[in-house]
Amino acid sequence: MSASVTIALDAMGGDHAPGVVLKGADIALTRYPAARFLLFGDEARVAPLLAKLPRLAKAATLHHTDEVVADDAKPSVALRAARRSSMRLAIEAVADGRADGVVSAGNTGALMAIAKFVLKTMPGIDRPAIATFFPTRRGESVMLDLGANIECDADNLVQFALMGDVFARTALGLIQPTVGLLNVGSEDLKGNDAVRGASAQLRGGMTPIRFHGFIEGDDIAAGTVDVIVTDGFTGNVALKTAEGIAKLFSESLRASFRHSPLARLGYVFARGALKKLAARLDPRRYNGAMFLGLGGITVKSHGSTDAFGFANAISVAIDLKVNGFLEKIRDELAQLNKLPPPQQSAAL
């Protein structure tokens, strides 16, 4: 990255803020020396920590506010009452052009509500979606929506597919990613009206997307497609289930190696391979969920992550800016809106 990118940080969001936020930003500077940061938070808590990180102190500007969005705050309350919160001010910095993107580890619902209100949705997008990376046997995939929209119609899913396609090309460097709709079966007649309707639109050549078709739950980890599209209810359940299984596997593996002296000896020989496995499945590597469909780059970090994980969330925001993600989304939507509806295409 040669050009400077400015990221607004909600310094008070997350379980371990502001320490993790500042340390994460400092790690991100190692990867992106030209990055600059706008920090929004309580000066009495942030300034002493910032003074211990001289490299970050030179690259950051601190804006004081003692108002914070609580983790349990309802999105509607945060939207109305928290107008001077660290989260709101960080988002407004993107809206007024002072920052190229915002990263927060705070309340997810509040972040979505405030970002949608301040940054608005892009023309042609009815609802924003939450997307993140997912480890697979083939590498990495993109999955959306992960909880922003509990119920979706066919048009919503088509829009998610379009945004996920651009996100995969931008963030993963894929030339022509494959896109699949998560369903209860791969047959055309399976699923509800929304997924069948979205499938018909995607198969009908209404978008430039390389559509694979329906996929099932076991296709997620298999890496059958590069982009997994579903409604927020199903996506959130799938994500949390995968996280739970990963924790179960990790804890069971550690318990197995403690079982006996012979097992502990086996660990000595397998330690190198196990470290590689742990690094491959480390959730911190995939930290940083993007709110797709908004008029500005907004990235949500996991609230309990450490500095390494928060640095990865910052990396997502910087990569999206550097690779022109918003411009690509706008171009794709403009092309989609120029196309005739499916009935006219068939008649032609």
Secondary structure, 3 states (H helix, E strand, C coil): CCCCCEEEEECCCCCCCCHHHHHHHHHHHHHCCCCEEEEEECHHHHHHHHHCCHHHHHHEEEEECCECCCCCCCHHHHHHHCCCEHHHHHHHHHHCCCCCEEEECCCHHHHHHHHHHHHCECCCCCCCEEEEEEEECCEEEEEECCCCCCCCCHHHHHHHHHHHHHHHHHHCCCCCCEEEEECCCCCCCCCCHHHHHHHHHHHCCCCCCEEEEEECCHHHHHCCCCEEECCHHHHHHHHHHHHHHHHHHHHHHHHHHCCCHHHHHHHHHHHHHHHHHHHHHCHHHHCCEEEECECCEEEECCCCCCHHHHHHHHHHHHHHHHCCHHHHHHHHHHHHHHCCCHHHHHHC
